[in-house]
Amino acid sequence: MSVAAPVLEVQNLDVTLFTRSGVLPAVQAMSISVGAGETVALVGESGCGKSLTALAAMRLLPDPPARITGGSVRLAGRDLLALPEREMVRLRGRDVAMIFQDPMSALNPVLSVGTQLAEVLRAHTDLSPRAVHERSLELLEMVGIPAAAQRLDDFPHQLSGGTCQRVMIAMAVACRPRLLIADEPTTALDVTIQAQVLALLRDLQREVGMGMLYISHDLAVVAEIAQRVVVMYAGVKVEESSAQKLFAKPLHPYTRGLLAATPTPGGPLRGPLADIPGRVPALAERPSGCLFAERCPLAFDRCRAERPKLREAGGGHAVACFAVLPE
């Protein structure tokens, strides 16, 4: 569905958890593509498999218990699942980079900011020690950190959450990757810092020309930053469309519920926000039919007996729902 040349191609990805409680499907038949210079948002409630999909694309799944059991992941046409780990280490940070949700956990607490930036540059470039220092300083200035020269010697605990997130962004774009995966990069930030980080990501994307997979449950942010949106529910894709079409006319009842529960920026709040009754089914309790059926106001007998496939609804808009798109 992407008009740009794909940088990331994930096809029919399955991620399975091997636990003491049994073998549990966490992500099923997930397909997503990101074009050069394009931002694709992956949205859904917590626990829907968004971060697992991203970690699988980076081959960073915690094994055990998680393992890729099907599908393919390609970066600029290169099969990442077939590469030896040594080659993946070379690719991470150079061709594909990730901004993690909690920078205080992702940064090493016993190494200074400058040391951690230098590690990335030394691993993927042939810069001299002096050039590494200059590039590290340049990166901190690029992401808008004041007194950047002093911050190089600081440790993560000496910085605010917003500054740590900017350090993570600087590390992620240090080698101008083809693809940036941003996993809820603004969740822990206040509104002002959030807006600054989003503007920074857009500026960097224009400068570097990288594709970006932006993971979030905040649809207001998604509307601002993404060109395409993929909606996940309980480990499967239920809707995909351009951002403009999705926000103008969402098709899947789950997407409609998410939008109804999102406050309109600048709009009046007339009573409480809508909510989606029930909860995401646990991995061990997933039904054989539509995974959203028990929470869906449009569900009928077929929905509870059979799982709908993602099908084209016209104009690049795809949805998996018998009630919306009968066969």
FITIRO-995463 format. One record per residue (C-alpha): x, y, z; residue in one letter. Coordinates in steps of 0.02 Angstrom, whole numbers, padded with zeros to 5 digits. Example, Ala and Ser with C-alpha at 12.3 -4.5 7.8 and 13.67 -1.06 7.14 Angstrom:
2
((00615, -00225, 00390), 'A')
((00684, -00053, 00357), 'S')
end
This chain:
327
((00000, 00000, 00000), 'M')
((00151, 00114, 00013), 'S')
((00187, 00225, -00137), 'V')
((00369, 00249, -00089), 'A')
((00503, 00118, -00113), 'A')
((00489, 00005, 00040), 'P')
((00628, 00017, 00167), 'V')
((00546, -00105, 00287), 'L')
((00440, -00252, 00230), 'E')
((00363, -00365, 00361), 'V')
((00261, -00507, 00285), 'Q')
((00148, -00628, 00380), 'N')
((00251, -00613, 00539), 'L')
((00210, -00734, 00681), 'D')
((00282, -00711, 00855), 'V')
((00250, -00851, 00980), 'T')
((00281, -00858, 01167), 'L')
((00342, -01025, 01236), 'F')
((00291, -01023, 01419), 'T')
((00255, -01143, 01560), 'R')
((00071, -01112, 01526), 'S')
((00090, -01171, 01347), 'G')
((00129, -01107, 01174), 'V')
((00042, -00939, 01152), 'L')
((00023, -00842, 00988), 'P')
((00067, -00660, 01024), 'A')
((00074, -00587, 00847), 'V')
((-00010, -00672, 00700), 'Q')
((00009, -00645, 00512), 'A')
((00068, -00465, 00536), 'M')
((00115, -00372, 00377), 'S')
((00176, -00193, 00369), 'I')
((00285, -00090, 00252), 'S')
((00371, 00078, 00272), 'V')
((00431, 00179, 00125), 'G')
((00582, 00293, 00116), 'A')
((00539, 00460, 00196), 'G')
((00370, 00392, 00253), 'E')
((00298, 00384, 00429), 'T')
((00186, 00235, 00466), 'V')
((00099, 00229, 00635), 'A')
((00063, 00065, 00722), 'L')
((-00077, 00093, 00847), 'V')
((-00182, -00004, 00972), 'G')
((-00209, -00031, 01157), 'E')
((-00069, -00085, 01272), 'S')
((-00039, -00272, 01254), 'G')
((-00093, -00280, 01071), 'C')
((00080, -00333, 01009), 'G')
((00147, -00168, 00942), 'K')
((00313, -00173, 01034), 'S')
((00334, -00360, 01001), 'L')
((00316, -00325, 00815), 'T')
((00451, -00190, 00825), 'A')
((00569, -00298, 00927), 'L')
((00545, -00440, 00804), 'A')
((00591, -00325, 00660), 'A')
((00751, -00279, 00754), 'M')
((00780, -00461, 00804), 'R')
((00783, -00408, 00986), 'L')
((00646, -00523, 01052), 'L')
((00685, -00595, 01224), 'P')
((00716, -00779, 01184), 'D')
((00652, -00865, 01287), 'P')
((00504, -00846, 01290), 'P')
((00473, -00753, 01125), 'A')
((00520, -00821, 00956), 'R')
((00482, -00781, 00774), 'I')
((00390, -00934, 00707), 'T')
((00337, -00874, 00535), 'G')
((00348, -00738, 00404), 'G')
((00488, -00628, 00342), 'S')
((00569, -00461, 00385), 'V')
((00664, -00367, 00249), 'R')
((00762, -00206, 00263), 'L')
((00789, -00126, 00091), 'A')
((00762, -00298, 00016), 'G')
((00882, -00388, 00133), 'R')
((00812, -00536, 00231), 'D')
((00850, -00495, 00413), 'L')
((00793, -00663, 00480), 'L')
((00924, -00752, 00375), 'A')
((01071, -00647, 00436), 'L')
((01193, -00709, 00569), 'P')
((01187, -00614, 00732), 'E')
((01357, -00535, 00699), 'R')
((01290, -00452, 00542), 'E')
((01132, -00395, 00633), 'M')
((01242, -00308, 00761), 'V')
((01322, -00211, 00619), 'R')
((01153, -00163, 00548), 'L')
((01076, -00103, 00712), 'R')
((01120, 00078, 00737), 'G')
((01187, 00096, 00560), 'R')
((01043, 00047, 00443), 'D')
((00901, 00029, 00568), 'V')
((00886, 00110, 00739), 'A')
((00759, 00110, 00879), 'M')
((00702, 00238, 01007), 'I')
((00638, 00144, 01159), 'F')
((00489, 00195, 01264), 'Q')
((00585, 00225, 01427), 'D')
((00750, 00315, 01398), 'P')
((00802, 00299, 01581), 'M')
((00799, 00109, 01561), 'S')
((00875, 00107, 01387), 'A')
((01025, 00216, 01429), 'L')
((01170, 00140, 01527), 'N')
((01166, 00222, 01700), 'P')
((01354, 00202, 01731), 'V')
((01416, 00278, 01568), 'L')
((01414, 00462, 01524), 'S')
((01310, 00527, 01379), 'V')
((01468, 00563, 01279), 'G')
((01534, 00387, 01305), 'T')
((01371, 00308, 01246), 'Q')
((01364, 00418, 01091), 'L')
((01547, 00380, 01054), 'A')
((01513, 00192, 01065), 'E')
((01383, 00206, 00926), 'V')
((01499, 00308, 00815), 'L')
((01651, 00198, 00845), 'R')
((01550, 00041, 00806), 'A')
((01485, 00102, 00638), 'H')
((01607, 00233, 00572), 'T')
((01794, 00255, 00546), 'D')
((01800, 00426, 00629), 'L')
((01954, 00475, 00730), 'S')
((01934, 00500, 00919), 'P')
((01932, 00688, 00893), 'R')
((01803, 00675, 00754), 'A')
((01696, 00561, 00864), 'V')
((01696, 00693, 01001), 'H')
((01650, 00830, 00877), 'E')
((01512, 00726, 00800), 'R')
((01442, 00684, 00973), 'S')
((01435, 00868, 01015), 'L')
((01353, 00906, 00848), 'E')
((01220, 00773, 00878), 'L')
((01173, 00842, 01049), 'L')
((01159, 01016, 00975), 'E')
((01056, 00948, 00830), 'M')
((00926, 00875, 00949), 'V')
((00914, 01040, 01042), 'G')
((01002, 01001, 01205), 'I')
((01065, 01163, 01286), 'P')
((01245, 01173, 01348), 'A')
((01283, 01019, 01244), 'A')
((01469, 01018, 01283), 'A')
((01431, 01001, 01469), 'Q')
((01299, 00868, 01442), 'R')
((01427, 00753, 01359), 'L')
((01504, 00723, 01530), 'D')
((01337, 00700, 01620), 'D')
((01262, 00533, 01669), 'F')
((01080, 00489, 01631), 'P')
((01022, 00516, 01811), 'H')
((01081, 00697, 01800), 'Q')
((00964, 00733, 01654), 'L')
((00776, 00759, 01642), 'S')
((00666, 00632, 01554), 'G')
((00647, 00746, 01403), 'G')
((00835, 00771, 01389), 'T')
((00866, 00584, 01403), 'C')
((00741, 00555, 01264), 'Q')
((00834, 00680, 01156), 'R')
((00996, 00587, 01192), 'V')
((00912, 00426, 01135), 'M')
((00858, 00512, 00974), 'I')
((01035, 00577, 00947), 'A')
((01103, 00401, 00966), 'M')
((00971, 00330, 00850), 'A')
((01006, 00451, 00707), 'V')
((01194, 00463, 00733), 'A')
((01231, 00355, 00579), 'C')
((01085, 00418, 00474), 'R')
((00987, 00253, 00470), 'P')
((00871, 00205, 00330), 'R')
((00736, 00158, 00456), 'L')
((00694, 00227, 00628), 'L')
((00577, 00132, 00743), 'I')
((00505, 00247, 00877), 'A')
((00415, 00150, 01015), 'D')
((00303, 00274, 01108), 'E')
((00445, 00402, 01116), 'P')
((00339, 00539, 01196), 'T')
((00234, 00440, 01320), 'T')
((00328, 00495, 01477), 'A')
((00349, 00676, 01423), 'L')
((00244, 00828, 01463), 'D')
((00146, 00910, 01322), 'V')
((00273, 01047, 01286), 'T')
((00421, 00927, 01274), 'I')
((00313, 00804, 01176), 'Q')
((00280, 00936, 01042), 'A')
((00465, 00978, 01033), 'Q')
((00514, 00794, 01012), 'V')
((00385, 00768, 00874), 'L')
((00447, 00922, 00782), 'A')
((00625, 00860, 00801), 'L')
((00582, 00689, 00728), 'L')
((00497, 00769, 00578), 'R')
((00646, 00884, 00549), 'D')
((00770, 00741, 00560), 'L')
((00665, 00635, 00444), 'Q')
((00664, 00772, 00312), 'R')
((00851, 00797, 00332), 'E')
((00901, 00613, 00328), 'V')
((00760, 00544, 00218), 'G')
((00731, 00395, 00331), 'M')
((00573, 00293, 00345), 'G')
((00493, 00290, 00518), 'M')
((00383, 00163, 00605), 'L')
((00298, 00260, 00745), 'Y')
((00218, 00154, 00881), 'I')
((00086, 00237, 00989), 'S')
((-00083, 00223, 01073), 'H')
((-00105, 00413, 01063), 'D')
((-00209, 00446, 00908), 'L')
((-00194, 00634, 00926), 'A')
((-00005, 00619, 00903), 'V')
((-00028, 00494, 00761), 'V')
((-00141, 00615, 00667), 'A')
((-00003, 00744, 00675), 'E')
((00145, 00639, 00620), 'I')
((00092, 00490, 00512), 'A')
((00049, 00469, 00329), 'Q')
((-00018, 00292, 00351), 'R')
((-00093, 00201, 00500), 'V')
((-00098, 00016, 00544), 'V')
((-00218, -00033, 00683), 'V')
((-00177, -00187, 00787), 'M')
((-00290, -00280, 00905), 'Y')
((-00240, -00433, 01008), 'A')
((-00090, -00470, 00896), 'G')
((-00174, -00453, 00726), 'V')
((-00197, -00311, 00602), 'K')
((-00378, -00257, 00591), 'V')
((-00367, -00100, 00484), 'E')
((-00244, -00006, 00374), 'E')
((-00266, 00157, 00281), 'S')
((-00193, 00326, 00245), 'S')
((-00203, 00434, 00401), 'A')
((-00319, 00555, 00313), 'Q')
((-00447, 00421, 00268), 'K')
((-00435, 00331, 00433), 'L')
((-00472, 00485, 00537), 'F')
((-00607, 00545, 00417), 'A')
((-00696, 00378, 00403), 'K')
((-00634, 00235, 00514), 'P')
((-00710, 00069, 00464), 'L')
((-00670, -00059, 00598), 'H')
((-00776, -00046, 00758), 'P')
((-00616, -00054, 00861), 'Y')
((-00540, 00094, 00769), 'T')
((-00703, 00190, 00792), 'R')
((-00696, 00152, 00977), 'G')
((-00517, 00213, 00991), 'L')
((-00560, 00376, 00904), 'L')
((-00716, 00402, 01010), 'A')
((-00608, 00385, 01166), 'A')
((-00484, 00517, 01103), 'T')
((-00516, 00699, 01154), 'P')
((-00520, 00822, 01010), 'T')
((-00378, 00950, 01025), 'P')
((-00451, 01121, 01060), 'G')
((-00628, 01054, 01059), 'G')
((-00756, 01068, 01199), 'P')
((-00774, 00920, 01316), 'L')
((-00959, 00880, 01325), 'R')
((-00972, 00747, 01457), 'G')
((-00859, 00595, 01485), 'P')
((-00761, 00517, 01342), 'L')
((-00826, 00356, 01267), 'A')
((-00744, 00194, 01316), 'D')
((-00731, 00019, 01242), 'I')
((-00812, -00107, 01361), 'P')
((-00719, -00265, 01411), 'G')
((-00535, -00300, 01388), 'R')
((-00411, -00369, 01263), 'V')
((-00421, -00561, 01275), 'P')
((-00275, -00643, 01363), 'A')
((-00157, -00743, 01254), 'L')
((-00220, -00908, 01324), 'A')
((-00402, -00856, 01303), 'E')
((-00408, -00799, 01123), 'R')
((-00565, -00858, 01034), 'P')
((-00566, -00944, 00865), 'S')
((-00678, -00809, 00791), 'G')
((-00651, -00622, 00780), 'C')
((-00541, -00569, 00925), 'L')
((-00644, -00410, 00950), 'F')
((-00815, -00495, 00943), 'A')
((-00850, -00496, 01130), 'E')
((-00823, -00307, 01140), 'R')
((-00901, -00261, 00973), 'C')
((-01075, -00180, 00958), 'P')
((-01092, -00246, 00780), 'L')
((-01046, -00429, 00812), 'A')
((-01160, -00569, 00753), 'F')
((-01148, -00759, 00753), 'D')
((-01022, -00774, 00612), 'R')
((-00903, -00655, 00701), 'C')
((-00894, -00772, 00851), 'R')
((-00866, -00927, 00744), 'A')
((-00745, -00867, 00609), 'E')
((-00599, -00746, 00605), 'R')
((-00614, -00615, 00467), 'P')
((-00469, -00586, 00347), 'K')
((-00401, -00415, 00304), 'L')
((-00481, -00363, 00139), 'R')
((-00473, -00211, 00026), 'E')
((-00617, -00089, 00052), 'A')
((-00565, 00029, -00088), 'G')
((-00441, 00170, -00108), 'G')
((-00301, 00084, -00014), 'G')
((-00411, 00058, 00140), 'H')
((-00413, -00120, 00210), 'A')
((-00515, -00190, 00354), 'V')
((-00547, -00359, 00437), 'A')
((-00730, -00355, 00486), 'C')
((-00882, -00456, 00426), 'F')
((-01004, -00322, 00485), 'A')
((-00918, -00182, 00388), 'V')
((-00861, -00280, 00235), 'L')
((-00970, -00434, 00208), 'P')
((-00903, -00570, 00094), 'E')
end
